[in-house]
Amino acid sequence: MAPDPPPPSPLQPSLLGEDPATADPGPVEPAEVAGFAPGGRPDLAALERGCRECRRCGLAEGRQMVVVSRGDPAARLMVIGEGPGAQEDASGRPFVGRAGQLLDQMLASVGLDSERDAYVCNVVKCRPPDNRRPTPQEIAACAPWLAAQIAAVDPAVVLLAGATALEGVLGIKGGISRLRGRWHPWQGRWVMPVFHPSYLLRNPSREKGSPKWLTWQDLQEVRRRLEEDRPPAPSL
């Protein structure tokens, strides 16, 4: 008897902003996404093992370590960034370099601990060469892993750090300056795009209206949303 197919991915190729014929590296087989458990939530331990064995795109050839996540899988907040840098590739943990330290500080400024109150991951799990932006094909190749993480953690609030996370989850290219700080109801949860911490490092001013000041306002709104604990109304 053939095994049951995995549940459909929360991230469909059409949400990646690319023609599936060119962006999708191929059908996803159940064995490739070991984190999917038929009839239930993905198992994060199995997902991590599957990620370590993944060869769905060329990023696997140059990686030191697969960078899956850090934080609490039971957290109601998920933070999704772009991809690992050199320090993340060496440690196997996302957001541990200067940008990650700033993320931790900014979350702490609104009373959120990145290890206790958040689950932190990236759109792609392997470091792109020279820290370049992941290609649409690489984003599509990693989409099943991110989909499994979202399904397993089932966060109430998702913070999209930067334009690549915005594209990888909501399928919206560019527009981070226009869309940051705005709530997007998505699959029964609240999603907010914010500036990536690496961008804030390049723009360190804290003056009113600066990117760092705006991000602090956004994170205060995230904290209020978590305290409110009200899912978006179902769409008709």
Residue pairs with C-beta under 8 A, 6 or more apart in sequence:
3 30
3 38
4 38
4 39
5 30
5 38
6 28
6 30
6 33
6 36
6 38
7 36
7 38
7 151
9 28
9 143
9 144
9 147
9 148
10 147
10 150
10 151
10 187
11 143
11 144
11 146
11 147
11 150
11 168
11 169
13 20
13 23
13 24
13 140
13 143
14 20
14 171
15 169
15 170
15 171
16 23
16 136
16 139
16 140
16 143
16 167
16 168
16 171
17 136
17 167
17 171
17 172
17 173
18 136
18 140
20 140
22 136
22 137
23 136
23 137
23 139
23 140
24 140
25 56
25 57
25 137
25 140
25 141
26 56
28 144
30 36
30 38
32 50
32 54
32 56
32 144
33 42
33 47
33 50
33 144
33 145
33 148
34 46
34 47
34 49
34 50
34 53
35 42
35 43
35 44
35 46
35 47
35 48
35 50
35 145
35 148
35 149
35 152
36 42
36 148
37 43
37 46
41 151
41 152
41 154
42 148
42 149
42 151
42 152
43 152
44 69
44 73
44 149
44 152
44 153
47 68
47 145
47 148
47 149
47 152
48 66
48 68
48 69
50 145
51 66
51 68
51 125
51 145
52 66
54 60
54 66
54 125
54 145
56 141
56 142
57 126
57 137
57 138
57 141
57 142
58 138
59 124
59 126
59 127
59 128
59 134
59 138
60 126
62 126
62 127
62 129
63 84
63 89
63 126
63 127
64 89
64 90
64 127
65 89
65 90
65 91
65 92
66 92
66 125
66 126
67 83
67 84
67 88
67 89
67 91
67 92
67 93
67 94
67 122
67 125
67 126
67 127
68 92
68 94
68 121
68 125
68 145
68 149
69 94
69 119
69 120
69 121
69 149
70 93
70 94
70 95
70 96
70 114
70 115
70 119
70 120
71 79
71 114
71 115
71 116
71 117
71 118
71 119
71 120
72 115
72 116
72 117
72 118
72 119
73 119
73 152
73 153
74 153
75 116
75 117
75 118
75 119
75 153
75 155
76 117
76 155
76 156
76 157
76 226
76 229
77 112
77 117
77 118
77 119
77 155
77 156
77 157
77 158
77 159
77 222
77 226
78 118
78 119
78 120
78 121
78 149
78 150
78 153
78 155
78 157
78 158
78 159
79 95
79 103
79 114
79 118
79 119
79 120
79 121
79 158
79 159
79 161
80 121
80 122
80 123
80 146
80 158
80 159
80 160
80 161
80 165
80 168
80 169
81 94
81 95
81 120
81 121
81 122
81 123
81 161
81 162
81 164
81 165
81 196
82 122
82 123
82 124
82 133
82 134
82 161
82 162
82 164
82 165
82 196
83 122
83 123
83 124
83 125
83 126
83 127
83 128
83 134
83 164
84 94
84 122
84 124
84 125
84 126
84 127
85 97
85 99
85 127
85 131
86 97
86 127
86 131
87 96
87 97
88 94
88 95
88 96
88 97
88 100
88 127
89 126
89 127
94 100
94 120
94 121
94 122
95 103
95 104
95 114
95 120
95 197
98 198
98 201
99 196
99 197
99 198
99 201
100 197
102 197
102 200
102 201
103 114
103 120
103 161
103 197
104 114
106 197
106 200
106 215
106 216
106 219
107 113
107 114
107 117
107 118
107 219
108 114
109 216
109 219
110 216
110 219
110 220
110 222
110 223
111 223
112 118
112 219
112 222
112 223
112 226
114 120
119 149
119 153
119 155
121 146
121 149
122 165
123 134
123 139
123 142
123 146
123 164
123 165
123 168
123 169
124 134
124 138
124 139
124 141
124 142
125 142
125 145
126 142
128 134
128 138
133 164
134 142
134 164
139 164
139 167
139 168
143 168
146 168
146 169
150 158
155 189
156 189
156 190
156 225
156 226
156 229
156 231
157 189
157 190
157 191
157 192
157 222
157 225
157 226
158 169
158 186
158 189
158 190
158 191
158 192
159 192
159 194
159 222
160 166
160 169
160 170
160 191
160 192
160 193
160 194
161 194
161 195
161 196
161 197
162 176
162 194
162 195
162 196
162 198
162 199
163 173
163 174
163 175
163 176
163 196
165 193
165 196
166 172
166 175
166 176
166 179
166 193
167 173
169 186
169 191
170 184
170 186
170 191
170 193
172 179
176 193
176 195
179 193
180 192
180 193
180 194
180 195
180 214
180 215
180 218
181 192
181 193
181 194
181 214
181 217
181 218
181 221
182 192
182 193
183 190
183 191
183 192
183 225
184 190
184 191
184 192
184 193
185 191
185 232
185 233
185 235
186 232
188 231
188 232
188 234
189 231
189 232
190 225
190 231
190 232
192 218
192 221
192 222
192 225
194 215
194 218
194 219
195 211
195 214
195 215
199 211
200 211
200 212
200 215
203 210
203 211
203 212
204 212
205 211
205 212
205 213
206 212
206 213
207 213
